[in-house]
Amino acid sequence: DGSGLMRLAMRALRFRDDSTYGAFNVFRIERLFSKSLSKPAGLQKAAQDLESIRTALLAASMFARVGGDVLSLGDGILKPWRSAPFVSASSEGRAPVVAPALTRELYAKDKVRPTKGKTLGCLLSSSAEESNYWTVDCDCFTDPRSPELAPLLVAIEYITALEGPFWRKIRGKGLSYSYSMNHFLELGIIRFSLSKATDPVGAFLQAAQIVSCLCMESDDQDEAEDSAGKNVPKEKNPGGEEKGDKGDDEDDDDEEDDEDELGLDPSSLEAAQSGVLFQLIEPIDTIPGAMGQAFDNTIVQQPPDQLQWLLKEVQGTTADSVQAAMKSYILPLFDGSKGRMVSLMCPAQKRSKIQAELRKVKPAFNVVSLDVDTFVKTLSPAEGCEGYAGLRALVSEGGKGKTAAKAKAKGGGKASGVERRIDPEDGIAYTFDEISAHYTGTYSKSGIRTYWEAQCSVAKGGKASKDNAEKRVDPEDGVAYTFDELAAFYKGKYKQNVLQAYWDSTCTAVRIRQPRSKAKAKAATRT
């Protein structure tokens, strides 16, 4: 689904292809199944392998329970995982390489690392998707004994709690069905997500406003309120009354809304502390739960008394410490004061609108736009595809252009292989995706397909080529180039399939189709 593709894209920006997160890439699994199970022999072998595993597991009835203080075993508890088969040694006799113990150790060396003020990522689109999904990450601390851990957890609970600021201003206004904010200690990131958003950019900006107001000092709040009162003109209703003149009840409601947004409310802060304490205690309310958490803490290298320490720290949080954590770690998700990574998913027909809205966000979101088919081709392990590394290269180079050198580039690349047909309405050649995007909402899918096949004539050669000298705008520098010029400039940087995907999905046509009222007026004659 859309949410799963969005998360997959975010993983691809971080993890190595040979890690678990890369090996279990859904498109790799699909290719494996398609290749291995397409023939009866492959299907039979898979069934035999599964049966042998089942037989081994059920050879005897077994039930095991580990009791006692596992941590009393000392540091040697990880010893089994630091020997064969979990450790590999080179044939040259060098020291064994220990398998990663923490998830963040699986990050790729070329992991996307946006610098301060930069936001890099990708915008995926699909004609089968009806909702919008959004996730944005910032780097965060990984120390389990950080003095800012407890205040950050309380700050997140304060903002995202039921009937809290996000609940009232994002879900309450219908901007997004759900939202979340999480700190992943082992990954070293903090994340804000939206799911099934009707207005993802609006929801993001609303969240940014909420967090910004909560981070204000009392003096800043007074100045903001005074400034807002002076700068907002009072409009008049048809009856002559100023829109700013409201009854006492309405004024009270507005003031209450302002109080909800500005500063930290003591009672809400106390409720947030209680919420965090419950979240920490609830998983260990049984003996198996407590045992499991003790084992997990050991695996992720956290101190044995981590939970006891954290419970005490949460109870000792103050309004100042919570607000400081918001400023240091939550606010950068929205103001871009730190580098950000973003992954978005939207319906194909809304992609252009969201792209335009993202360009208005400050600092700007520099995203690579890919339709689902191109995204799948980029991540699939087919010949010529680079998988996760290919997507990282595409996103990382998004903000680095060399206009002068590229302008001088000539020849050296293939022409685009996408079929183009001439729309009789304006005599311009378009791809089927462009025709479909333009007429979606005016005609049915079957009607568009019939119009394409029956009334649109194939452009010269049937495909984009040197003869029609098509040019597209490279978003890196805003300059239009032919495919050959683009290929010559990027030669040696990207493989052919990645460059083709960049040309097809990210570079925009030079000629911008204007609204055509005449075409829409003839809608009835084409259905």
C-alpha positions in Angstrom: 0.0 0.0 0.0 1.0 3.7 -0.1 2.2 3.8 3.5 4.3 0.7 3.0 6.0 2.2 -0.2 6.7 5.4 1.7 8.4 3.5 4.5 10.3 1.4 2.0 11.7 4.5 0.3 12.8 5.9 3.7 14.6 2.7 4.5 16.3 2.7 1.1 17.8 6.2 1.9 19.5 4.7 4.9 20.3 1.0 4.8 22.7 -1.1 2.8 21.4 -3.4 0.1 23.0 -6.4 1.8 21.4 -5.8 5.2 18.3 -7.5 6.4 16.3 -4.3 5.4 17.6 -4.6 1.9 17.4 -8.4 1.5 13.8 -8.4 2.5 12.9 -5.6 0.1 9.4 -6.6 -1.1 10.4 -6.2 -4.8 13.4 -8.6 -4.3 11.1 -11.1 -2.7 8.6 -10.7 -5.5 11.3 -11.3 -8.1 12.6 -14.4 -6.2 9.1 -15.9 -6.1 8.4 -15.1 -9.7 11.6 -16.7 -10.8 11.6 -19.7 -8.4 8.0 -20.6 -8.3 7.0 -20.0 -11.9 7.8 -23.6 -12.8 6.3 -26.7 -11.2 9.8 -27.9 -10.2 10.5 -24.7 -8.3 7.2 -24.8 -6.5 7.8 -28.5 -5.6 11.2 -27.8 -4.2 10.0 -24.9 -2.1 7.3 -27.2 -0.6 9.9 -29.9 0.2 12.1 -27.3 1.9 9.2 -26.0 4.0 8.2 -29.6 4.9 11.7 -30.4 6.1 11.8 -27.4 8.3 8.4 -28.3 9.7 9.5 -31.9 10.4 12.6 -30.7 12.2 10.7 -28.3 14.4 8.0 -30.8 15.3 10.3 -33.8 15.9 9.6 -33.6 19.6 7.2 -31.6 21.8 9.2 -28.8 23.3 8.5 -25.9 25.6 11.3 -23.8 27.0 11.2 -21.0 29.6 14.3 -19.1 30.8 14.0 -17.9 34.4 16.3 -16.0 36.7 18.5 -13.0 36.3 19.8 -13.2 32.8 22.0 -10.1 33.3 24.0 -11.9 36.0 25.7 -13.8 33.2 27.8 -10.7 32.7 29.2 -9.4 29.4 29.7 -12.8 28.0 26.0 -13.0 27.2 26.8 -11.8 23.7 29.7 -14.2 23.2 27.7 -16.7 21.1 26.8 -14.0 18.6 30.4 -13.0 18.3 31.6 -16.4 16.9 30.8 -18.5 13.9 28.4 -18.5 12.0 27.7 -14.9 12.9 31.3 -13.8 12.4 33.2 -14.1 9.1 37.0 -14.0 8.8 38.9 -13.3 5.6 41.0 -15.9 3.9 44.1 -13.7 4.5 43.8 -14.3 8.3 42.7 -10.8 9.3 40.8 -10.3 12.5 37.2 -11.5 12.4 34.5 -9.0 11.5 31.8 -8.9 14.1 28.2 -8.8 12.8 26.4 -5.5 13.7 24.7 -5.6 17.1 22.7 -2.4 16.6 20.3 -1.5 13.8 22.1 1.8 13.0 25.2 -0.1 12.3 23.5 -1.4 9.2 23.4 2.1 7.6 25.1 2.4 4.3 28.3 4.4 3.9 26.5 6.6 1.4 23.4 7.1 3.6 21.6 10.3 2.6 22.9 13.0 5.0 21.2 16.3 4.4 23.2 19.3 5.8 21.7 22.0 7.9 18.8 23.8 6.2 18.5 21.0 3.5 15.6 18.6 3.1 16.2 15.7 0.7 13.9 12.8 -0.1 11.4 11.5 -2.6 7.8 12.0 -3.6 6.1 8.8 -4.8 2.8 8.8 -6.8 0.4 6.2 -7.9 -2.9 6.3 -9.8 -4.1 3.5 -7.5 -3.5 5.5 -4.3 -6.3 7.7 -2.9 -4.6 9.0 0.2 -1.6 11.0 1.1 1.2 9.8 3.5 4.1 11.8 4.8 7.1 11.1 7.0 10.0 13.4 7.9 13.1 12.5 9.9 15.9 14.3 11.7 19.0 12.9 13.4 18.7 12.6 17.2 20.8 11.3 20.1 21.4 7.6 20.8 22.6 7.7 24.4 20.2 5.8 26.6 21.3 7.9 29.6 20.9 11.2 27.9 19.5 13.8 30.4 17.2 14.9 27.5 15.6 11.5 26.9 12.8 11.8 29.6 12.0 15.5 28.7 11.8 14.5 25.0 9.4 11.6 25.7 7.2 13.9 27.7 7.3 16.6 25.0 6.2 14.1 22.3 3.4 12.8 24.6 2.3 16.4 25.3 2.0 17.2 21.6 0.4 14.0 20.3 -1.9 13.1 23.2 -5.6 12.5 22.7 -7.3 15.9 22.6 -3.8 17.5 22.6 -2.6 20.2 20.2 -2.1 17.9 17.2 -5.4 16.1 17.8 -7.4 19.4 17.9 -5.6 21.3 15.1 -4.7 18.5 12.7 -7.3 15.8 13.0 -9.9 18.2 14.4 -9.6 20.4 11.3 -9.7 17.4 9.0 -6.2 17.9 7.7 -5.1 14.3 8.4 -6.8 11.2 9.7 -3.9 10.3 11.9 -0.4 11.5 12.9 2.5 10.3 15.0 5.8 11.4 16.4 8.4 9.0 17.7 12.0 9.0 19.0 13.9 5.8 17.9 16.8 5.6 20.2 18.5 2.7 18.5 18.2 4.3 15.1 19.2 7.8 16.3 16.3 9.6 14.7 13.1 11.5 15.6 10.2 11.2 13.1 6.9 13.0 12.4 4.4 11.1 10.2 1.0 11.7 8.7 -1.4 9.0 7.5 -4.4 9.3 5.2 -3.9 13.1 5.1 -6.4 15.2 3.0 -4.0 18.1 3.0 -0.5 16.9 3.9 1.3 20.2 3.4 -1.3 22.0 5.3 -1.1 19.5 8.2 2.7 19.8 8.2 2.5 23.6 8.4 -0.1 23.4 11.1 2.1 21.1 13.1 5.0 23.5 12.6 3.0 26.4 13.9 1.9 24.4 17.0 5.4 23.4 17.9 6.8 26.9 17.2 4.2 28.4 19.6 4.9 25.8 22.3 8.6 26.7 22.1 8.1 30.4 22.7 9.1 32.0 25.9 6.4 34.1 27.7 7.8 37.4 26.5 7.9 36.1 22.9 4.2 35.0 23.3 3.2 38.5 24.3 5.0 40.0 21.4 3.5 37.5 19.0 0.0 38.3 20.2 0.6 42.1 20.0 2.1 41.7 16.5 -0.8 39.5 15.4 -3.3 42.1 16.6 -1.6 44.9 14.8 -0.9 43.2 11.5 -4.3 41.5 10.9 -6.7 44.0 9.4 -10.4 43.9 10.5 -12.7 43.1 7.7 -16.4 44.1 7.7 -19.4 41.9 7.4 -22.2 42.8 5.0 -24.1 44.4 7.9 -21.2 46.8 8.6 -19.9 45.2 11.7 -16.2 44.4 11.8 -15.4 40.7 11.7 -13.1 41.2 14.7 -16.0 42.3 16.8 -17.5 39.2 18.4 -19.6 38.4 21.4 -18.2 37.7 24.8 -18.6 33.9 24.4 -16.8 33.9 21.0 -13.9 36.0 22.5 -13.7 33.5 25.4 -13.5 30.6 22.9 -10.8 32.3 20.9 -8.7 33.1 24.0 -9.1 29.5 25.1 -7.8 28.3 21.7 -4.8 30.7 22.0 -4.0 29.4 25.4 -4.0 25.8 24.1 -1.5 26.7 21.4 0.9 29.1 23.3 3.1 27.8 26.1 2.9 24.7 28.1 -0.2 24.1 30.2 0.7 22.7 33.7 -2.2 20.3 33.9 -1.5 19.0 30.3 2.1 18.6 31.2 1.3 16.5 34.2 -1.0 14.4 32.1 1.8 13.9 29.6 4.1 12.7 32.4 1.5 10.2 33.5 1.0 9.0 29.9 4.8 8.3 29.5 4.9 6.5 32.8 2.1 4.2 31.8 3.7 3.5 28.4 6.9 2.5 30.2 5.3 0.3 32.8 2.5 -1.4 30.8 4.8 -3.7 28.7 6.4 -5.2 31.9 3.2 -5.8 33.9 3.8 -9.6 33.6 6.8 -11.7 34.3 7.3 -12.8 30.7 7.1 -9.1 29.7 9.7 -8.1 32.2 12.0 -10.9 31.1 11.6 -10.0 27.5 12.4 -6.4 28.0 15.5 -7.3 30.1 16.7 -9.4 27.2 16.0 -6.7 24.6 17.8 -4.1 26.7 20.9 -6.3 26.7 20.8 -6.8 22.9 20.5 -3.1 22.3 23.3 -2.4 24.8 21.2 -0.5 27.4 22.1 -0.5 31.1 20.3 -3.2 33.2 18.5 -0.6 35.3 17.4 1.6 32.3 13.7 1.4 33.1 14.1 2.3 36.7 16.3 5.2 35.8 14.0 6.5 33.1 10.9 6.3 35.4 12.6 8.5 37.9 13.8 10.9 35.2 10.2 11.3 33.8 8.8 12.1 37.2 11.5 14.8 37.6 10.8 16.6 34.3 10.0 20.3 34.4 8.3 22.7 32.0 11.6 24.2 31.2 13.3 20.9 30.4 10.4 19.8 28.2 10.4 23.0 26.3 14.2 22.8 25.9 13.8 19.3 24.4 11.1 20.6 22.0 13.5 23.4 20.8 16.4 21.1 20.4 14.8 18.0 18.7 11.2 18.5 17.7 11.3 22.0 16.3 14.1 21.1 13.7 11.7 18.7 12.1 9.6 21.7 11.0 11.9 24.7 10.7 14.8 22.9 8.9 17.4 24.1 11.3 18.9 20.6 11.0 19.1 18.4 7.9 15.9 16.5 7.2 14.9 13.4 5.2 11.4 13.1 3.8 9.3 10.4 2.1 5.9 11.2 0.7 3.2 9.2 -1.1 0.3 10.8 -3.0 -2.3 10.1 -5.7 -0.9 10.6 -9.2 -3.5 13.2 -10.0 -2.4 15.3 -7.0 1.4 15.1 -7.6 1.7 18.4 -9.4 -0.3 20.3 -6.8 1.8 18.8 -3.9 5.0 19.6 -5.8 4.0 23.2 -6.1 3.0 23.4 -2.4 6.4 21.9 -1.3 8.3 24.5 -3.2 6.5 27.2 -1.1 7.6 25.6 2.2 10.6 27.3 3.8 13.3 26.0 3.7 12.3 24.2 0.5 11.8 20.5 0.2 14.1 19.1 -2.5 12.4 15.9 -3.5 12.8 13.6 -6.4 9.4 12.6 -7.9 8.9 9.0 -9.0 5.8 7.2 -10.1 5.4 3.7 -8.6 6.6 1.9 -11.7 9.8 3.9 -11.8 10.3 3.4 -8.1 9.9 -0.4 -8.5 12.3 -0.5 -11.4 14.9 1.5 -9.3 14.7 -0.8 -6.3 14.3 -4.2 -8.1 17.4 -6.4 -8.3 17.1 -6.7 -12.1 20.1 -6.4 -14.3 21.3 -2.8 -14.5 19.4 -1.7 -11.3 21.3 -0.5 -8.2 18.6 -1.1 -5.7 18.7 1.0 -2.5 22.0 2.6 -3.7 20.4 3.8 -6.9 17.7 5.6 -5.0 20.2 7.2 -2.6 22.3 8.4 -5.5 19.3 9.9 -7.2 18.2 11.7 -4.0 21.7 12.8 -2.8 22.6 14.5 -6.1 19.3 16.3 -6.1 20.8 19.7 -5.0 24.1 19.6 -6.8 24.2 20.9 -10.4 26.9 22.2 -12.7 25.0 24.3 -15.2 27.9 25.6 -17.2 29.4 22.2 -17.8 26.1 20.6 -18.6 25.1 23.4 -21.0 28.2 22.5 -23.1 27.4 18.8 -23.1 26.4 17.3 -26.5 25.4 13.8 -27.6 26.3 10.5 -25.9 22.9 9.3 -24.7 19.8 7.4 -25.8 16.6 9.1 -26.7 13.7 8.5 -24.4 11.8 5.3 -25.3 8.4 6.5 -24.1 5.7 6.6 -26.8 4.3 10.0 -27.6 1.1 10.8 -29.5 -0.4 14.0 -30.8 -3.5 15.3 -29.1 -5.7 16.7 -31.8 -7.0 19.4 -29.4 -3.7 21.3 -29.6 -1.4 19.4 -32.0 1.2 18.7 -29.3 2.7 15.3 -28.6 2.3 13.8 -25.2 3.0 10.6 -23.4 0.0 8.5 -22.2 0.7 9.5 -18.6 0.6 13.2 -19.5 -2.6 12.8 -21.4 -4.1 10.8 -18.5 -3.0 13.3 -15.9 -4.6 16.1 -17.9 -7.9 14.5 -18.5 -8.4 12.7 -15.1 -11.5 14.0 -13.6 -13.0 14.9 -17.0 -13.1 11.4 -18.5 -13.1 7.9 -17.2 -10.0 5.8 -17.4 -11.5 3.7 -20.2 -12.5 6.8 -22.1 -9.0 8.3 -21.9 -7.5 5.0 -23.1 -10.0 4.9 -26.1 -9.2 8.5 -26.9 -5.5 7.8 -26.8 -5.7 4.7 -29.1 -8.4 5.9 -31.5 -7.9 9.7 -31.9 -4.3 10.5 -30.9 -1.9 9.9 -33.8 1.5 8.6 -33.2 4.2 11.3 -33.2 7.0 11.1 -35.8 8.9 7.9 -35.1 6.4 6.9 -32.4 9.0 7.8 -29.7 10.8 10.8 -28.5 14.0 11.1 -30.5 16.6 13.6 -31.9 14.2 14.4 -34.7 11.6 16.1 -32.4 14.5 17.4 -30.2 12.4 17.2 -27.0 13.8 19.2 -24.1 12.9 18.9 -20.4 13.8 21.1 -17.5 16.3 19.7 -15.0 15.1 20.8 -11.6 18.7 21.0 -10.4 19.2 24.3 -12.3 15.9 25.0 -14.0 17.5 24.8 -17.5 16.0 22.8 -20.4 18.1 20.1 -22.0 17.6 17.2 -24.5 18.0 13.7 -23.2 21.4 13.4 -25.0 22.7 16.5 -23.3 21.5 15.3 -19.9 23.0 11.8 -20.5 26.4 13.3 -21.5 26.5 15.4 -18.3 25.6 12.6 -16.0 27.7 10.0 -17.8 29.7 8.0 -15.2 27.5 9.2 -12.3 24.3 7.2 -12.9 23.4 4.1 -14.7 21.2 4.3 -17.8 18.1 3.0 -16.1 18.4 5.6 -13.2 19.0 8.4 -15.7 16.0 7.3 -17.7 13.8 7.3 -14.6 15.1 10.8 -13.8 14.2 12.0 -17.3 10.8 10.4 -17.3 9.6 11.2 -13.8 11.5 14.3 -12.5 12.4 16.4 -15.5 9.4 18.4 -16.7 8.4 19.3 -20.2 9.3 22.7 -21.5 5.9 23.4 -23.0 3.4 23.9 -20.2 -0.1 22.8 -21.1 -2.5 25.6 -20.4 -6.1 25.0 -19.3 -8.2 24.3 -22.4 -11.8 25.2 -21.9 -12.7 24.1 -25.4 -11.5 20.6 -24.8 -13.5 20.3 -21.6 -16.5 21.7 -23.4 -16.4 18.7 -25.7 -16.3 16.2 -22.9 -19.8 15.0 -23.6 -18.9 14.0 -27.2 -16.1 11.7 -26.1 -17.7 9.6 -23.4 
